[in-house]
Amino acid sequence: MRSARLALLAALALPATPAAPAAADPAPRIDVQRIADGVYAVVRREPPGFGFEANSVFIVGERDVIVVDAQFTPSSTQEVLAALRRLTPKPVKYVVTTHWHVDHVTGNQVWRDSFPGVEFVAHAATRADLEREGIPGQARFVAALPGVIGRFRALLEKGESMAGGPMSASERAGLASDTLLIARYLAEAPAMRPVLPTLTFEDRITLRLGAREVEVRHAGRGHTRGDAVVLLPAEGILVAGDLVVAPVPLVGTTSFPNDYGATLDSLLALRPRIIVPGHGPVMRDDAHLRAMSRMLASVRAQVAAAVARGETLEQARRAVSLDEFRARFAGDDPMLRLLFATYVAEPAVARAWEDATAARR
């Protein structure tokens, strides 16, 4: 079952390109939450699963709007655009892309088509990774998805868990949501076209909406090498992208676990009062972020000790214990435990081991 999970992990790690909208699902898939004057979090409703749609944020200024992140499918981004239109007729001036993965960039086509003068803001490494890996990997990504959706449908029909035994209610909800998401993506894929960042930065950039200043920063390597966060200092709001994800963190195969903890610590130093994660509910304290930082520090220390002992990757996997953090983030929920194995334990140890062994050469 691990190979099936990793096949999807490999597929979803590849970013994609945008497309024309398809018919939206009849039920709304988002909640729009006002978190400050003129600031709205657009939070996804899908249950936890292997596939994702990203949260977005609207920052409404005197004359213009900043949007943070698009979604995995153009039709989902059309839904987000419709939500913005219910709030304001003002044009979108900037779309900030927090990183290069498919679930945050595909819908940029919708913003470009709707607002021809819009600027797409991202870290320079995000643009480079889209050009080098994201856009060229589109065909492989699409080719992998029919097999993934077929596997998920077979499991749902049999009522069989990926971990063996009967499928739990949470796994059924997650895989059912995943199959709908993948089918929607495949239906829209033929019309997808790439949208690259038009305005890049290295350390930070300040965007202005009248009197309001919006800081876009690179806090360090973490989920990717080019993660951007959006900070509204006056309101104490941090839009974290996939550096922060709940309920289960999203470390992933393009991560840098040996740097990730320090990057999160730099976000904690900002003392945010409200955190909008890349996926999951809006947070009103930093407890989840602190738990993630502790987990990544533990991964780094345990993997470093394994490498110092001369252990192989498989030996390191057996030596590293993340039981405390599995209990913290996944509890006894079967779906969350599958997600923890797929998106935390397996890639975090592998990437930390690769970095640590490379440093010793």
C-alpha positions as CSV (number, residue, x, y, z in Angstrom):
1,M,0.0,0.0,0.0
2,R,3.0,2.3,0.6
3,S,3.7,2.3,-3.2
4,A,0.2,3.5,-3.9
5,R,0.5,6.3,-1.4
6,L,3.9,7.3,-2.7
7,A,2.7,7.3,-6.3
8,L,0.1,9.9,-5.4
9,L,2.6,11.8,-3.3
10,A,5.0,12.0,-6.3
11,A,2.2,13.1,-8.5
12,L,0.9,15.8,-6.2
13,A,4.4,17.2,-5.6
14,L,4.5,18.2,-9.3
15,P,3.1,21.7,-9.9
16,A,0.9,22.3,-12.9
17,T,-0.4,24.9,-15.2
18,P,-3.7,26.7,-15.3
19,A,-6.9,26.1,-17.4
20,A,-10.3,27.2,-18.5
21,P,-13.0,26.7,-15.9
22,A,-15.2,23.6,-15.7
23,A,-18.6,23.2,-14.1
24,A,-18.4,23.7,-10.3
25,D,-19.7,21.2,-7.8
26,P,-23.2,22.2,-6.7
27,A,-22.3,22.5,-3.0
28,P,-20.0,25.3,-2.0
29,R,-16.5,24.1,-1.1
30,I,-15.3,27.2,0.7
31,D,-16.0,29.3,3.8
32,V,-15.1,33.0,3.6
33,Q,-14.1,34.3,7.0
34,R,-13.4,38.0,7.8
35,I,-10.3,38.0,9.9
36,A,-9.6,41.8,9.9
37,D,-10.9,44.9,8.3
38,G,-10.7,44.3,4.6
39,V,-9.0,40.9,5.1
40,Y,-10.7,37.6,4.3
41,A,-9.5,34.0,4.6
42,V,-11.0,31.6,2.0
43,V,-10.9,28.2,3.8
44,R,-11.5,24.9,2.1
45,R,-14.2,22.5,3.3
46,E,-12.9,19.2,1.8
47,P,-12.1,16.5,4.4
48,P,-8.4,15.6,4.9
49,G,-7.2,13.5,2.0
50,F,-4.2,12.8,-0.2
51,G,-5.2,15.6,-2.6
52,F,-5.6,19.2,-1.8
53,E,-7.2,22.5,-2.7
54,A,-5.4,25.5,-1.2
55,N,-6.7,28.2,1.1
56,S,-6.7,31.7,-0.3
57,V,-6.7,35.2,1.3
58,F,-8.1,38.5,0.0
59,I,-6.6,41.8,1.1
60,V,-9.0,44.6,0.0
61,G,-7.4,48.0,-0.3
62,E,-8.8,51.4,-1.2
63,R,-8.8,50.7,-4.9
64,D,-7.3,47.3,-5.5
65,V,-7.1,43.8,-4.1
66,I,-4.3,41.3,-3.3
67,V,-5.0,37.6,-3.5
68,V,-2.8,35.0,-1.9
69,D,-2.7,31.7,-3.7
70,A,-4.9,30.0,-6.3
71,Q,-6.2,26.4,-6.3
72,F,-5.6,23.0,-7.8
73,T,-8.3,23.3,-10.4
74,P,-9.5,26.4,-12.4
75,S,-13.1,25.7,-11.5
76,S,-12.2,25.9,-7.8
77,T,-10.4,29.2,-8.4
78,Q,-13.5,30.4,-10.3
79,E,-15.5,29.7,-7.1
80,V,-12.9,31.8,-5.1
81,L,-13.2,34.6,-7.7
82,A,-17.0,34.5,-7.4
83,A,-16.6,34.9,-3.6
84,L,-14.4,37.9,-4.1
85,R,-16.9,39.5,-6.4
86,R,-19.6,39.2,-3.7
87,L,-17.3,41.2,-1.4
88,T,-16.0,43.9,-3.8
89,P,-16.0,45.1,-7.4
90,K,-12.4,46.3,-7.1
91,P,-9.8,44.8,-9.4
92,V,-7.0,42.4,-8.3
93,K,-3.6,44.1,-8.6
94,Y,-1.4,41.3,-7.2
95,V,-1.7,37.5,-6.8
96,V,1.0,36.2,-4.4
97,T,2.1,32.6,-5.0
98,T,3.5,31.1,-1.8
99,H,5.3,28.2,-3.6
100,W,5.4,26.3,-6.8
101,H,3.2,23.2,-6.2
102,V,0.2,22.4,-8.4
103,D,-2.5,23.0,-5.7
104,H,-1.4,26.7,-5.4
105,V,-0.7,27.7,-9.0
106,T,-3.1,26.0,-11.4
107,G,-5.9,28.5,-10.9
108,N,-3.6,31.5,-11.7
109,Q,-5.0,31.3,-15.2
110,V,-8.4,32.5,-13.9
111,W,-6.8,35.6,-12.3
112,R,-4.9,36.4,-15.4
113,D,-7.9,36.0,-17.7
114,S,-10.1,38.1,-15.3
115,F,-7.6,40.8,-14.6
116,P,-5.1,41.2,-17.6
117,G,-2.9,43.7,-15.7
118,V,-2.4,41.6,-12.6
119,E,1.1,40.9,-11.3
120,F,2.0,37.4,-10.0
121,V,4.4,37.8,-7.1
122,A,6.7,34.9,-5.9
123,H,10.1,34.1,-4.7
124,A,12.7,33.8,-7.5
125,A,13.2,30.1,-6.6
126,T,9.5,29.5,-7.1
127,R,9.7,30.8,-10.7
128,A,12.8,28.8,-11.3
129,D,11.2,25.6,-10.0
130,L,8.1,26.1,-12.1
131,E,10.2,26.5,-15.2
132,R,12.6,23.6,-14.4
133,E,10.2,21.1,-12.8
134,G,6.6,22.2,-12.7
135,I,5.7,23.0,-16.3
136,P,7.9,20.3,-17.8
137,G,6.4,17.8,-15.4
138,Q,2.8,18.5,-16.4
139,A,2.4,15.6,-18.9
140,R,3.8,13.1,-16.4
141,F,1.5,14.4,-13.7
142,V,-1.6,14.0,-15.9
143,A,-0.5,10.6,-17.0
144,A,-0.2,9.4,-13.4
145,L,-3.6,10.5,-12.2
146,P,-5.8,7.9,-14.0
147,G,-4.0,5.1,-12.2
148,V,-4.3,6.9,-8.9
149,I,-8.0,7.5,-9.2
150,G,-8.5,3.9,-10.4
151,R,-6.8,2.6,-7.2
152,F,-8.8,4.9,-5.0
153,R,-12.1,3.8,-6.6
154,A,-11.2,0.1,-6.2
155,L,-10.5,0.6,-2.5
156,L,-13.8,2.5,-2.1
157,E,-15.7,-0.3,-3.8
158,K,-14.1,-3.0,-1.7
159,G,-14.2,-0.9,1.5
160,E,-10.6,-1.8,2.0
161,S,-8.1,0.5,3.9
162,M,-4.7,1.3,2.5
163,A,-3.3,0.1,5.8
164,G,-5.2,-3.2,5.5
165,G,-8.5,-4.3,7.0
166,P,-11.8,-2.5,6.7
167,M,-11.9,1.1,5.5
168,S,-12.7,3.7,8.2
169,A,-15.3,6.4,7.8
170,S,-12.6,9.1,7.7
171,E,-10.6,7.3,5.0
172,R,-13.8,6.8,2.9
173,A,-14.5,10.5,3.2
174,G,-11.0,11.4,2.2
175,L,-10.7,9.0,-0.7
176,A,-14.1,10.0,-2.0
177,S,-13.1,13.6,-2.0
178,D,-9.8,12.8,-3.6
179,T,-11.5,11.0,-6.5
180,L,-13.8,13.9,-7.2
181,L,-10.8,16.3,-7.1
182,I,-8.7,14.2,-9.4
183,A,-11.6,13.7,-11.8
184,R,-12.2,17.4,-11.9
185,Y,-8.5,18.1,-12.6
186,L,-8.4,15.6,-15.4
187,A,-11.5,17.1,-17.0
188,E,-10.0,20.5,-17.0
189,A,-6.4,19.5,-17.8
190,P,-6.6,19.8,-21.7
191,A,-7.1,23.5,-21.5
192,M,-4.5,24.3,-18.9
193,R,-1.8,26.9,-19.7
194,P,1.1,28.0,-17.6
195,V,1.3,31.3,-15.7
196,L,4.7,32.2,-14.4
197,P,5.4,34.8,-11.7
198,T,5.9,38.3,-13.2
199,L,7.4,39.9,-10.1
200,T,10.0,38.0,-8.1
201,F,12.0,38.8,-5.0
202,E,14.8,37.2,-3.0
203,D,14.4,38.4,0.7
204,R,11.2,40.5,0.8
205,I,9.0,42.8,-1.1
206,T,6.4,45.4,0.2
207,L,3.2,45.7,-1.7
208,R,1.0,48.8,-1.2
209,L,-2.7,49.1,-1.3
210,G,-3.2,52.8,-0.6
211,A,-2.2,53.3,3.0
212,R,-2.0,49.6,3.7
213,E,1.4,47.9,3.5
214,V,1.6,44.1,2.8
215,E,5.0,42.4,3.3
216,V,5.9,39.3,1.3
217,R,8.9,37.6,2.8
218,H,11.1,34.6,2.3
219,A,11.7,33.2,5.8
220,G,14.0,30.4,4.7
221,R,13.8,26.9,3.2
222,G,11.0,24.6,4.5
223,H,8.2,23.0,2.5
224,T,10.2,24.1,-0.6
225,R,13.2,26.2,-1.2
226,G,11.2,29.3,-2.2
227,D,8.4,29.5,0.4
228,A,6.9,33.0,0.6
229,V,4.8,34.2,3.5
230,V,2.5,37.2,3.6
231,L,2.6,39.4,6.7
232,L,0.2,42.2,7.7
233,P,2.2,43.7,10.6
234,A,-0.5,46.1,11.8
235,E,-3.1,43.3,12.1
236,G,-0.7,40.6,13.3
237,I,-1.8,38.3,10.4
238,L,0.5,35.7,8.9
239,V,-0.4,33.9,5.7
240,A,1.9,31.0,5.9
241,G,1.3,28.9,2.7
242,D,2.3,25.2,3.2
243,L,4.9,26.0,5.7
244,V,2.0,25.6,8.1
245,V,-0.7,23.0,7.4
246,A,-3.3,21.3,9.6
247,P,-4.4,18.9,10.9
248,V,-1.4,17.0,9.6
249,P,1.7,19.0,8.5
250,L,2.7,18.7,4.9
251,V,6.5,18.2,4.9
252,G,6.7,16.5,1.5
253,T,9.3,15.3,-1.0
254,T,10.5,18.8,-2.0
255,S,11.2,19.9,1.6
256,F,14.3,20.8,3.5
257,P,13.7,19.3,7.0
258,N,17.1,20.3,8.3
259,D,16.2,24.0,7.7
260,Y,12.4,23.8,8.2
261,G,12.4,24.1,12.0
262,A,14.5,27.3,11.9
263,T,12.3,28.7,9.3
264,L,9.2,28.1,11.5
265,D,11.1,29.7,14.4
266,S,11.6,32.8,12.4
267,L,7.8,32.9,11.8
268,L,7.2,32.5,15.5
269,A,9.5,35.4,16.2
270,L,7.0,37.6,14.3
271,R,4.5,36.9,17.1
272,P,1.5,36.5,14.8
273,R,-2.0,36.7,16.3
274,I,-3.7,35.0,13.4
275,I,-2.2,32.4,11.1
276,V,-3.8,31.3,7.9
277,P,-2.3,28.0,6.9
278,G,-2.0,26.7,3.3
279,H,-4.5,24.0,4.2
280,G,-6.7,23.8,7.3
281,P,-8.5,26.1,9.6
282,V,-7.5,29.7,10.6
283,M,-5.4,29.6,13.7
284,R,-5.8,32.1,16.6
285,D,-2.6,31.0,18.4
286,D,0.8,29.5,17.5
287,A,0.4,26.2,19.3
288,H,0.3,24.2,16.0
289,L,3.3,26.0,14.6
290,R,5.3,25.4,17.8
291,A,4.4,21.7,17.7
292,M,5.6,21.6,14.0
293,S,8.9,23.3,15.0
294,R,9.5,20.7,17.8
295,M,8.8,17.9,15.4
296,L,11.2,19.1,12.8
297,A,13.9,19.7,15.4
298,S,13.4,16.1,16.5
299,V,13.7,14.8,12.9
300,R,16.8,16.8,12.4
301,A,18.5,15.6,15.6
302,Q,17.5,11.9,15.2
303,V,18.5,11.8,11.6
304,A,21.8,13.5,12.3
305,A,22.6,10.9,15.0
306,A,21.7,8.1,12.6
307,V,24.0,9.5,9.9
308,A,26.8,9.9,12.5
309,R,26.4,6.2,13.2
310,G,26.8,5.5,9.5
311,E,23.3,4.2,9.1
312,T,21.6,3.8,5.7
313,L,18.3,5.5,4.9
314,E,16.3,2.4,5.8
315,Q,18.2,2.0,9.0
316,A,17.5,5.6,9.8
317,R,13.8,5.1,9.1
318,R,13.7,2.4,11.7
319,A,15.7,4.4,14.2
320,V,13.7,7.6,14.1
321,S,10.7,7.7,16.3
322,L,8.0,10.2,15.7
323,D,5.3,8.6,17.9
324,E,4.8,11.7,20.0
325,F,4.1,13.8,17.0
326,R,2.0,11.2,15.2
327,A,-0.2,11.2,18.4
328,R,-0.2,15.0,18.4
329,F,-1.2,15.6,14.8
330,A,-3.1,12.4,13.8
331,G,-4.3,10.9,17.0
332,D,-6.2,7.6,16.4
333,D,-7.8,8.7,13.2
334,P,-6.9,6.1,10.4
335,M,-6.9,8.7,7.6
336,L,-4.8,11.2,9.5
337,R,-2.3,8.4,10.4
338,L,-2.0,7.5,6.7
339,L,-1.4,11.2,5.9
340,F,1.2,11.4,8.6
341,A,3.1,8.5,7.2
342,T,2.9,9.7,3.6
343,Y,3.5,13.4,4.0
344,V,5.5,13.6,7.2
345,A,7.4,10.5,8.4
346,E,8.5,9.1,5.0
347,P,9.6,12.3,3.2
348,A,10.9,14.1,6.3
349,V,13.4,11.3,7.2
350,A,14.4,10.8,3.6
351,R,15.1,14.4,2.9
352,A,16.8,15.0,6.2
353,W,19.0,12.0,5.6
354,E,19.9,13.1,2.0
355,D,20.9,16.6,3.3
356,A,22.9,15.2,6.2
357,T,24.8,12.7,4.1
358,A,25.5,15.2,1.4
359,A,26.9,17.6,4.0
360,R,29.4,14.9,5.1
361,R,30.8,14.2,1.7
